Amino acid sequence: MKRFGPASFYREALNIAVPVMLQQLIMSLVSLIDNFMVAGLGDVSMAAVNVANQLNFICIVVINAISAAGGIYLAQYKGAGNTEGMKHAYRFKVIFGLSASTLYLILCWVIPEPMLRMMTHGNAAQDAIIPIGATYLRLVSFTFLFQSVSTAIGTSFREISRPKIPLLISALATLVNTIGNWFLIYGNLGAPRLEVNGAAYATILARIFEVTVFVIYVNREKTVFYVKFKEILKVNKHLVKEILIRSAMMFMSEASWVTSETVITALYNGRGGAEVVAGMAAGWTMANIFFLVFNGIFATTAVVIGGTLGAGKLDEARKRAQWIKSGAVVGGFAVAILGALFSIIIIPLVFGNLSAEARRITMGLVAVILVYMPLWALLNSQFAISRAGGDTALGMWTDVSVNTLLFIPGAFLLAWFTNWGPVAMYAVLKLTDIIKYFIARHLLKKEKWVKNLAGESRVTV
């Protein structure tokens, strides 16, 4: 089997991946602009917003995992031409996405201080960070109600090979967010100067705008997967049960990964003061721009592999899986090289208001992330291929085993027995991803992902 596919295959893949990556790029640039504006308020404000966003990251992962679970079926039902199945998969995304975001909203209003205290344990600036972060967290938690619906609609467009729609709508929402930040953070043109809270209000306005435009568009266009909100609960309960059973392992995988990331974040936040939190947060803001390649890999694989499997072309799916893995590695190297050049220019420009120590930490973290990019691109392609065929066990065994037995214990050992800085801790612990690659490689060869879920499902929709 050839490692690389024909140029026509990669053109097809890029037609799906590029709009998705551009959407992620736009969202990441908004985050960069947010950080640029908030950084002007100083290390403490920057740290407060980004510690809150570390908690928000958990909710985002859950919402994305729910949409990915429904998306496995939506993409395969698309390949099989089953419209009713697509609508039920969409209902699953909305119902469970809204449920998760409502639960998170309640937590953010009831116990924001304890959650932030957990994330800043041992930090010298904890008392200054928590009050600002708690207020911001309460406000911004409302956005996830709107974001869960937008994510359900946007990912569904990708799964039916129409990724340009969410790209355009996200670009418009980004413009709203940026303008809102400019007015509300610093009080330009007579607007109230709300500082950190202004960033939260701007985000809320942007998410309301985004979901409104999405809903208007799908209603006017009679989009194939969409059902009106009053009919959202008319979901096939047997299909919901099947999706939950099949995706349970995927949720465990995501939970293991987000737990490991939260643990290491909380531990390195205690390695100094506001400069550590601000510096690492700035580094992750940059990293999210590079990570756009991962979204492209998952979106492309869901359509290219999921649709091929749903059409019953199993041998073709095997070939395409190999072509995706090879392309992912090339993409990882390309992002690493371009990212290095981009960072040298952008970090001093955007984060010039941070302290010199915070910027040094940012540069170090970005360098580590870029070194790992080819490996992570390959690892993400392995996970994406397995999920496209409903083999969520691969991700679970790979993530849970390595994170539970190596990553998390290693993080505590480094925190207790060394005085290493946050960048060094992260660089060493991420060596465990090499082991993840070999585990995933072994499991992928078993071909449990080579399944036509739309044809094999015992649920009639």
C-alpha positions in Angstrom: 0.0 0.0 0.0 1.4 3.4 -1.0 2.2 5.8 1.9 1.0 8.9 0.0 -2.1 9.1 -2.1 -2.6 10.9 -5.5 -2.8 14.7 -5.7 -6.5 14.5 -6.3 -7.0 12.9 -2.8 -5.1 15.7 -1.1 -7.0 18.3 -3.1 -10.2 16.7 -1.8 -8.8 16.6 1.8 -7.7 20.2 1.6 -11.1 21.4 0.3 -12.4 20.2 3.7 -9.5 20.9 5.9 -8.6 24.5 4.8 -12.0 26.1 5.6 -11.9 24.3 9.0 -8.4 25.4 9.7 -9.2 29.0 8.6 -12.1 29.0 11.0 -9.8 27.8 13.8 -7.2 30.4 12.8 -9.8 33.2 13.0 -10.9 32.0 16.5 -7.3 31.8 17.6 -6.5 35.2 16.3 -9.4 36.5 18.3 -7.9 34.9 21.4 -4.6 36.5 20.4 -6.2 39.9 20.1 -8.1 39.3 23.5 -4.8 38.5 25.1 -3.1 41.5 23.5 -5.7 43.8 24.9 -5.9 42.2 28.3 -2.1 42.0 28.6 -2.1 45.8 28.5 -3.8 45.6 32.0 -0.8 43.8 33.4 0.3 40.3 34.5 -2.4 39.9 37.2 -5.3 40.6 34.9 -3.8 38.5 32.1 -3.3 35.6 34.7 -6.9 36.0 36.0 -8.5 35.7 32.6 -6.4 32.8 31.5 -6.8 30.8 34.7 -10.5 31.1 34.1 -10.0 30.1 30.5 -8.2 27.0 31.7 -11.5 26.0 33.4 -13.5 27.0 30.3 -11.2 24.7 28.3 -12.7 21.7 30.1 -16.2 22.7 29.1 -15.1 23.3 25.5 -13.6 19.8 25.3 -16.8 18.3 26.6 -18.9 20.2 24.0 -16.5 19.2 21.2 -16.5 15.6 22.4 -20.4 15.5 22.3 -20.4 16.9 18.8 -17.7 14.5 17.7 -19.8 11.5 19.1 -22.8 12.6 17.1 -20.7 13.5 14.2 -19.4 9.9 13.8 -22.9 8.9 13.0 -23.9 12.0 11.1 -21.0 11.6 8.6 -21.8 7.9 8.0 -25.5 8.6 7.6 -24.5 11.2 5.1 -22.4 8.6 3.2 -25.4 6.2 3.3 -27.9 9.0 2.2 -30.0 8.6 5.4 -31.5 12.0 6.1 -33.5 11.0 9.2 -30.4 9.5 10.7 -28.5 12.7 10.2 -31.3 14.7 12.0 -31.3 12.4 15.0 -27.5 12.6 15.2 -27.8 16.4 15.2 -30.5 16.3 17.9 -28.0 14.3 20.1 -25.4 17.0 19.7 -27.8 19.8 20.8 -29.4 18.0 23.7 -26.3 16.8 25.3 -24.3 20.0 24.5 -26.9 22.2 26.1 -27.0 19.9 29.2 -23.3 20.0 29.7 -23.1 23.8 29.2 -26.0 24.3 31.7 -24.2 22.2 34.3 -21.0 24.2 33.8 -22.9 27.5 34.1 -24.2 26.4 37.5 -20.8 25.4 38.7 -19.3 28.8 37.6 -21.9 30.7 39.6 -21.9 28.5 42.7 -18.2 27.7 43.2 -16.0 29.8 41.0 -13.5 30.7 43.8 -12.8 27.1 44.9 -12.2 26.1 41.2 -9.8 29.0 40.7 -8.1 28.3 44.0 -7.5 24.7 42.9 -5.9 26.0 39.7 -3.6 28.5 41.4 -2.5 26.5 44.5 0.9 27.7 45.6 0.9 30.7 43.3 2.3 33.9 44.9 -0.3 36.1 43.3 -3.3 33.9 44.1 -5.1 36.4 46.3 -5.0 39.0 43.5 -5.9 36.6 40.7 -9.0 34.9 42.2 -11.4 37.9 42.6 -10.8 39.1 39.1 -11.0 35.6 37.6 -14.2 34.7 39.5 -16.1 37.7 38.2 -14.9 37.0 34.6 -15.7 33.3 34.9 -19.3 34.0 36.1 -19.9 36.3 33.1 -18.3 34.3 30.4 -19.9 31.0 31.5 -23.1 32.1 29.7 -21.4 31.9 26.4 -21.3 28.1 26.4 -25.1 27.9 26.2 -24.9 29.6 22.8 -21.6 28.0 21.8 -23.0 24.4 22.3 -25.7 25.1 19.7 -23.2 26.8 17.3 -20.8 23.9 17.6 -23.5 21.4 16.9 -24.5 23.3 13.7 -21.0 24.1 12.6 -19.6 20.6 13.0 -22.6 19.2 11.2 -21.9 21.4 8.2 -18.4 20.0 8.1 -19.7 16.5 8.2 -21.9 17.1 5.1 -18.8 18.6 3.3 -19.9 22.2 3.6 -17.2 23.7 5.8 -17.3 27.2 4.3 -20.5 28.1 6.0 -19.2 27.9 9.6 -16.0 29.6 8.4 -17.9 32.6 7.2 -20.2 32.8 10.2 -17.3 32.4 12.6 -15.4 35.2 10.8 -18.3 37.6 11.3 -18.6 36.6 15.0 -14.9 37.2 15.4 -15.3 40.7 14.0 -18.1 41.4 16.6 -15.8 40.0 19.4 -12.9 42.2 18.4 -14.9 45.4 18.1 -16.6 44.6 21.4 -13.2 44.2 23.1 -12.0 47.5 21.7 -15.0 49.3 23.0 -15.5 47.6 26.4 -12.0 46.7 27.7 -10.6 50.2 27.5 -13.8 52.3 27.1 -13.0 53.7 23.7 -15.4 56.3 22.1 -17.3 56.9 25.3 -18.1 53.3 26.1 -17.7 52.2 29.7 -14.2 51.0 30.7 -14.9 47.5 32.0 -11.4 46.0 31.7 -11.5 42.2 32.2 -15.3 42.2 32.4 -15.4 44.0 29.1 -13.7 41.0 27.5 -16.4 38.7 28.9 -19.3 40.9 27.6 -17.7 41.1 24.2 -17.5 37.3 24.1 -21.1 36.9 25.1 -22.3 39.3 22.3 -20.2 37.5 19.7 -21.6 34.1 20.7 -25.2 35.4 20.6 -24.5 36.9 17.2 -23.0 33.6 16.0 -25.8 31.3 17.0 -28.4 33.7 15.7 -26.9 33.8 12.3 -26.5 30.0 12.3 -30.1 29.4 13.2 -31.4 32.0 10.6 -29.3 30.4 7.9 -30.3 26.8 8.5 -33.9 27.7 8.7 -33.9 29.6 5.4 -31.8 27.0 3.6 -33.7 24.0 5.0 -30.4 22.4 5.7 -30.6 18.6 5.5 -29.6 17.8 9.1 -31.4 20.6 10.8 -34.6 20.3 12.9 -36.3 23.2 14.7 -35.8 23.7 18.4 -39.4 22.8 19.2 -38.7 19.3 17.7 -35.2 18.8 19.2 -36.5 16.4 21.9 -38.0 14.1 19.3 -34.8 12.1 19.1 -34.6 8.4 18.6 -33.9 7.1 22.1 -32.4 3.9 20.8 -30.0 5.8 18.6 -29.0 8.0 21.6 -28.3 4.9 23.6 -26.2 3.4 20.8 -24.2 6.6 20.4 -23.6 6.9 24.1 -22.5 3.3 24.3 -20.2 3.6 21.4 -18.8 7.0 22.4 -18.4 6.2 26.1 -14.8 5.2 25.6 -14.2 8.4 23.6 -15.5 10.4 26.5 -13.2 8.5 28.9 -10.3 9.3 26.5 -11.2 13.0 26.5 -11.7 13.0 30.3 -8.3 11.4 30.8 -6.6 13.9 28.5 -8.3 17.0 29.9 -7.6 15.7 33.5 -3.9 15.3 32.7 -3.7 18.8 31.1 -5.6 20.3 34.1 -3.3 18.6 36.6 -0.1 19.8 34.9 -1.5 23.3 34.5 -2.4 23.5 38.2 1.1 22.2 39.2 3.1 24.6 37.0 0.9 27.5 38.1 2.4 27.1 41.5 5.9 27.5 40.2 6.0 31.3 40.7 3.7 34.3 40.5 1.5 36.0 38.0 4.3 36.0 35.5 4.2 32.1 35.2 0.4 32.0 34.7 0.6 34.9 32.2 3.6 33.6 30.3 2.2 30.0 30.0 -1.2 31.4 29.0 0.4 33.6 26.3 2.2 30.5 25.0 -1.0 28.5 24.8 -2.6 31.3 22.9 0.1 31.0 20.3 -0.1 27.2 20.4 -3.8 27.3 19.5 -2.9 28.9 16.2 -0.6 26.0 15.4 -3.2 23.4 16.6 -5.5 24.4 13.8 -3.9 21.5 11.8 -5.5 19.0 14.3 -9.0 20.4 13.6 -8.3 20.0 10.0 -7.2 16.4 10.4 -10.3 15.4 12.4 -12.8 17.2 10.1 -11.2 15.8 7.0 -11.0 12.2 8.4 -14.6 12.3 9.5 -15.7 13.1 6.0 -13.2 11.2 3.9 -13.0 8.1 6.0 -16.5 8.2 7.6 -18.3 8.8 4.4 -16.3 6.1 2.6 -17.1 3.6 5.3 -20.7 4.6 5.3 -20.9 3.9 1.6 -19.5 0.4 2.2 -16.1 1.0 0.5 -14.0 -0.6 3.2 -10.8 -1.3 1.1 -10.9 2.3 -0.1 -11.1 3.5 3.5 -8.0 1.5 4.4 -6.0 3.2 1.7 -7.2 6.6 2.5 -6.3 6.1 6.2 -2.7 5.6 5.3 -2.7 8.6 3.0 -4.1 10.8 5.8 -1.4 9.7 8.3 1.3 10.5 5.8 -0.2 13.9 5.0 -0.6 14.6 8.7 3.1 14.2 9.4 4.0 16.5 6.5 1.5 19.1 7.8 3.0 18.8 11.3 6.5 19.6 10.0 5.2 22.5 7.9 3.4 24.1 10.9 6.5 23.7 13.0 8.7 25.6 10.6 6.2 28.3 9.8 5.2 28.6 13.5 8.8 29.2 14.5 9.1 32.1 12.1 5.7 33.5 13.1 6.5 33.3 16.9 9.8 35.3 16.6 7.9 38.2 15.1 4.6 38.0 17.0 5.5 37.3 20.6 7.5 40.5 21.3 4.8 42.5 19.3 1.7 41.2 21.0 2.9 40.4 24.5 5.3 43.4 24.9 3.3 44.6 27.9 4.0 41.4 29.8 7.1 41.2 32.1 10.3 40.0 30.6 10.1 36.8 32.6 6.6 36.1 31.3 7.8 36.6 27.7 10.7 34.3 28.3 8.3 31.6 29.5 6.1 32.1 26.5 9.0 31.7 24.1 10.1 28.5 25.8 6.7 26.9 25.8 6.2 27.7 22.1 9.6 26.2 21.2 8.6 22.9 23.0 5.2 22.7 21.3 6.7 23.2 17.8 9.2 20.4 18.4 6.3 18.0 19.2 4.0 19.1 16.3 4.9 16.4 13.8 4.3 13.7 16.4 1.1 15.2 17.6 -0.2 15.5 14.0 0.4 11.8 13.5 -1.2 10.9 16.8 -4.2 13.0 16.0 -4.6 11.3 12.7 -4.5 7.9 14.4 -7.3 8.9 16.8 -9.3 10.5 14.0 -9.2 7.4 11.8 -10.3 5.1 14.6 -13.2 7.5 15.6 -14.4 7.8 12.0 -15.2 4.0 12.1 -16.6 4.1 15.6 -13.5 2.5 17.3 -13.4 4.7 20.3 -11.6 2.1 22.4 -8.3 3.0 20.7 -8.4 6.5 22.1 -9.5 5.3 25.5 -6.8 2.7 26.0 -4.1 4.9 24.6 -5.0 8.0 26.6 -6.1 6.4 29.9 -3.2 4.0 30.2 -0.4 6.5 29.5 -2.0 9.5 31.3 -2.9 7.5 34.4 0.2 5.4 34.7 2.9 7.8 33.4 1.8 11.4 32.8 0.0 12.3 36.0 2.3 10.4 38.4 5.2 12.0 36.6 3.8 15.4 37.0 3.5 15.0 40.7 7.0 13.6 41.0 8.5 16.5 39.1 6.5 19.0 41.3 7.5 17.3 44.5 11.1 16.4 43.9 12.5 19.0 41.5 12.6 22.8 41.2 12.2 22.7 37.4 10.3 25.5 35.8 6.9 25.0 34.0 8.4 24.7 30.5 10.9 22.0 31.5 8.2 20.1 33.3 5.9 20.1 30.3 8.7 19.2 27.8 9.7 16.1 29.8 6.2 14.9 30.5 5.1 15.1 26.9 7.7 12.5 26.0 5.0 10.1 27.1 3.2 10.9 23.8 5.8 8.7 22.0 4.5 5.8 23.9 0.9 6.8 22.9 1.9 6.7 19.3 3.1 3.1 19.5 0.1 1.9 21.4 -2.3 3.6 18.9 -0.2 2.2 16.0 -0.7 -1.4 17.4 -4.4 -1.0 18.0 -5.0 0.7 14.6 -3.6 -2.4 12.8 -6.4 -4.5 14.4 -8.8 -2.6 12.0 -11.7 -2.5 14.5 -12.4 0.9 12.9 -13.1 -0.6 9.5 -16.9 -0.6 10.0 -20.0 0.6 8.1 -21.9 2.0 11.1 -24.8 3.2 9.0 -25.3 -0.3 7.6 -24.5 -2.2 10.8 -26.7 -0.1 13.1 -29.6 -2.1 14.6 -31.5 1.1 15.0 -34.1 2.1 12.3 -34.2 5.8 11.7 
